[in-house]
Amino acid sequence: MSQTSSIVETLKLLLKSRGMTYRDIAQGLDLSEASIKRLFAEQNFSLQRLDQICQIIGIEISDLIKTMESQQYQLKELTVKQEEELVADTQLLLVVFVVLNGWAYEDILQWYELSESDTIRCLARLDRLKIIDLLPNNRIRLRVAANFSWRRNGPIQKFFTRNLQEDFLKSRFDKKEETLQFPSGLLSRASCDLFNRRIKQLIQEFHTLNEQDRSLPLSERVGYSLLLAFRPWRPYIFEKMRRKDI
């Protein structure tokens, strides 16, 4: 892939991660959405135009280049077989989740009852899966891309639904740092699309804050999880009373 193509693909990735669309860029540049689509399709950016687009996204050109370079040769998603390997080994599953959140080898030994040999075994398997590079003195370097995600409806997601979802929701959610909301309403297609973009922006903000806080010691950080779900839905208990002729 050429450098220009890589830059354009990285721009698309950053737009998606922030829940933005070509329409947002068009409004920022006072151009038509069709013009922006053509600009991306033809990959014909002047330096000035590229800078303008970066400003709309909220980054500098240097940030764009760094992101592009960091995305090259990095893992964005595992195969089904690889995810199955993780869920088949509880120790390995634990280790992959904590290292993805910036834990070091020493942190794992301090916080969990894993032997040194088991921890190194797990790290070596993650190295083989290309999720990390296991460096001298058991230092860990992540090899996942910024947009790394578990497979949709894959083994990891199914494992969560089967084993952890009930445990996650087993709370009154009445503490200051906890939130549980369950709004419902009737939305238009345009409003639905807008809300989905806002959800993506919120997820990106979560990842950004997580990344920023990785430099803090573990004693100053607490593990948090975010569960978001948004879909058309009619509760079965109401649906069975619905008129059959509608």
N, C-alpha and C positions, 0 to 999 in steps of 0.2 A: 504494500500500500504506500502511495506517495505521501510526502509530508503534508501537502495540501489536503489530501483526502483524510489523513489522520486528524488534522486540525478540525475539519468539518464534522467528522464523526464525534470528536470530543465535544464540540459545541452542541451537537444534538444530545449527547449524553448529559451534559450539564443542564441543558434546557429541561430534559425529562426529569432529572433528579430534583429540580426546583419546581416542578409542576407547571412549567411555562410552555407556551406553544408559539408557532410562527406568528399567530395573531398578536401576541404580546410584543414580539419584535417589530412587527409592522406598525403597531401603534406608537412604539417608542421612536421609530425612525420616520413616522408620518408617511408611510408607504402602504401600498395594498398588500394583503396577505399573499396574493398571487405573485407579486414581485419578490417577496421574501422566499417563497417556495422555489422560484426560478433561480434566485441567487444561490441558494443552498444546492440546488440540483446541478447548476453549472459550475459551482465551486469557484466562483470568480469574485473574490473579495479584495478590495483595496485595503491597504494597511489602516487607512482612516475609518473605513466601514467596519473592519474587524474590531477596531478599538471601540467604536460606537456600540456594537453588539455586545462586547464584553462589559461595557459600562451598564447596559440594560440588565444583563444577567447579574451584575454585581461583583465582577472580578476584573483583574488587570490582565493584559495580554501575557505577561510573565506567568500568571497563575494558570492560564490556559495551556501554555507550553509545558509547565511542570505537570499538570494533570495528564496531558497527552503522553508525556514520557513515562509517567507512573503507570498508565494503563497498558502500555505495551508489554506483552509477555506476562501479564498478570492474570490470575484465575478469576473468572466472573461467575462460574457455576460448576458444580461437580456433576459427574455422571450419576445415573441411578445406582450403578454398582458401587461407586465410591461412597455415596450416602448410605447405602445398605451396610457397607463395611463399618461406618461410624456408629450406626444405631445398634449394630450387633455386639458392640463392646462398650459397656457403660463407662469404663475408665477413659477410653479413647474419646467418647462423646463429651465427657466432662472437660478433658484437656483441650479439645478443639474449641469449645465455647469460651473458656477462660483466655486462651491465647489470642483469640479473635478480639478480645477486649483488652489486649495489651499486657497480660500477665507475663511475668518472667518465670524462669525455672524455679528460682528460690521462692517466689510467691506461692507456687503450687505446693511445694513441700511444706511451707509454713501453714497454709490454710487447710490442706486436705491430708487425710491419712493414706497417702500413696508413698510407696517406697521409692527410693532413687531409681532403682532398676525399672520399675513399672512406669515411672514418669518418663524416663529416657526412652523406653520402648514405645510409648505413645507418641513422643515427639519425633522419633525416628519414622514412625508410620505416617505422621503428618508431613514430614519431609518428603517421603516417597510419593505421597498424594499431591505434592507441590503446593500445599497450603502454607507451608513455612519453609524457610531455610534453617536447618539446625547448624549453628556455627560453633566454633571452638568454645570450650568452657560452657557449653549448653546454652549459649545465647540464642535468642529466637528472632528471626526476621520474617515478618509476614510477606506472603507472596500473593495475597488476594487483592483484587481491584477495589476501588472505592465503591463501585456498584455491585460488589459481590452479594449474592443472595442464594438462599436455599431454593431448590427446585419447587415450583408451584405444584402442589399435590404430590410431592416426592416423598421419599422415605422419612426425611427429617420432619417435614410438615405433618405427615401422618402420625409419626411418633409423638409429636407434641399433642395433636388432637386426641390420641388414644391414651396417653399417659400423663400429660401435664396440664391440659386445658382445665380440667375440673379442679386440680390443685391450685392453679393460678386464680380461679374465680372463687375459691373457698375463703372469702374474706368479706367483712362488712364494709370495707372501703370507706371507713369513717375517720381515718387519720388525716392529719394535715397534708401529708405528702402523697395521699392516695386519691384517685379519682375514678368514679364509675358513673357514666351517664348513658341513658338509653333513650335518646330522642327519636321520634318517628313523625312522619308527615308525608304530604303528597307534593312531589317535586316535578317540575318540567324537565325535559331532557337537557336543556341548557343549564338549569340549576344543578342537575346531577353532574354534568361534566365539570362545572365550576367547583363543586364540592370535592370531587375526586382530585382535582388539581391542588386544592387546599390541603387535602390529606397527604399528598405526595410532598408538599412543601413542609408539612409538620414532621414527616418521617425524616426528611433531609436535615431538618433542624436538630432532631434527636441525634442523628449520626454525627453532625458537626460538633455538637456539645460533647458527645462521647469521645470524639477524637481530641478535642481541646483538653479534656480532663485526664487524658492518659498520662500526662506528665506528672500528675499528682500522685503521692503515695497511696497505697491501697487503704490505709487507715482513714483517709479523707474521702473515700469513695464508697458508695453503696450500690449494690446490683439492683437495677430497675429493669422492668420489662414493659413493653407497650403492646397492647393487643387492639387492633383496629379492624372493624368489620363494617362493610357498607354494601347493601344489596337490596334489590326489590324483594319484598317479603310480605306475605299475608299469613298471619298465624293460623295454624291448622284448626285451632279451636274456634276461630271465627269463620274461617273459610268453609267449614262444613255446614254453616248456617246460611251461606250465600245463596241467593236465588239462582236456580238452575238455568233460567232463561236470560241471564245477563252475562 
